[in-house]
Amino acid sequence: MPAAYNTNTTHESNLRWGIDVETLVAEGLIDYLMPHPTFAKSAADWLPPLAALVKDTPVKLYPDLYPRRQPPAAALYSAQTLYDLGADGLTFWDTYSRVYRISEWAMMKRLGHREEIALWREQGRGDDYFRVLDFKWLGDRSGDPRFFQTNG
């Protein structure tokens, strides 16, 4: 059974929590390394060392896409950046907090199509996977935006 491990993005932070990422990778104890950039400012600062760590090993690097909420075009940029820095795929921790904005989730659920992301960015894609239809009532539900749980 494959093993995945969710970690922090820095060596020091992982050791503080008792996680020896280098040993997990070197001894083949994990199949997927999933760093979570809680306080990271730029993926260029934390992802390359982890990509170098798993290079030439069977371990796959799946960083968490952060921030959780971002417009579709920003999600495309973030995903392409992570792939360009060495990610094999992406994770979406706390998925329940990403679905409130359906327009964003409509794009995020497509970000595993790594080979298409650059093309989508060139074409200005992003917001076209979701559209808003104005309505006054749907059955017994009001279409008044004051009662929405999302802004679309």
N, C-alpha and C positions, 0 to 999 in steps of 0.2 A: 504494500500500500504506500503510495507516495506521501511524503511528509513536507509540509509547508511551515515556514516559521515567519511570524510577523515581528519585525525588529524596529529599533530606532535608527536614525540615520548616521549617528557618529559612534566611533569606537568607544569613547569615554562613556557616553550615555548607555550604551548596551552593557558595558562592564558594570556600571552602577546598578543595573537591574539584574546582574548575574547572567548575562547572555554573552557567550564567547562566540561571536559570529565566525571568526577565523577558524576555530576548531570545528564548528558545525559544518563548514564548507570543506575544509581540508580532510576531515574524516568521513565525508560522504554521508553525514547524518541527516541531511535535508535534501529535498529535491527542488524546492522553491524557496527563494529568499524574497520576502515582501517587506521592504523598508517603508516605514510610515513617517513622513516628514512633518511632524507635529509643529516644530518651531523653526523649520528651515526657511531661509529666505529665497535661495536660488538652487535649483536642482544641479546646476553646474558646480556647486560647492560640495555636495554630498554624494551624488550618484556616480561620478567617475571612479572614486576609490572602490566602491562596491562592485561596479562593473569589472574592474581589474581583478578584484578578489575572486569572482566566479568565472573569469575567463579561463578557457581550457579545462573546465570542470563540467560535469553533467548538470550542475545546479543552474536553474533558470532564475533570472532576476525580474521580479514583478513589483515595481514600486507602486505605492498608492498615489492616485491622481489627486492632487491638492491644488487649490482649495476645493472643498466639497461642492460649493456652489459657484459656478462661473458661466457666463454666457456661452452659447455654442461655439462661436468663433474662438473664444479664449480657450475652451476645452480642446479644440483642434490644435491650437498652438502649443498648449501644455503637453498634450499627448505626443506631438511630433518632437518636441524638445526632449522628452523622456526617452523616446525611441532612439533619437540621434545620439543621446548620451550613453546608450548601451542597454536599455531595457529590452527584455525579451517579450514582455507583455505588460499589462496594467492590472492593478487591483482597485477596487472601489470599496474601501472600508466604510462602515456606517451607511450602507446603501439606503437604508430607510430615510436618512436625512437628505438624500439627493433627489428624491422623487417628487417633492412638493412643487418644484418648478418643472412642469412637464416639458416645456420647450427645451430645457437644458438636458433632461433625461433622454429626450428624443435623439440628441446627438451623442451623449455619453455612451449609450448602449451600442453605438457603432464604432467606438474607438479601438476595438480589437482588430479592425480592418486596416492594419498598419500600412500596407502597400497603397492604400487609397487616400490616406490622410493628406499627403502633399498635394495631390490632385484636387481634393476638395478645397483646400486652402487657396490654391491658385484660382479655382472657379468661384471663390467667394461663398462657398456653401456654409451651411450651419443652421440658420434659422428657417430654412425651407423644408425641414423634415417635420415641422409642426405648424399648424395654422390654427388661428382662433376664429371661431364662428360666433358672431353675436346672436344671442337669443334672449327673449324675455322670460320664457318658461320652458322647461323640459319636464314634461309630466307635471308633477307637483313641486318641482324644484325651481326656485327663482333664479333668474339669470343676472340678478343685481350683483355687481362686483363687490359690494359691501359684505356679502355673505360668502365670498370665495375663500378657499383655503390656499389658493395659489394665485399668482398673478400671471400665469401662463408662461 
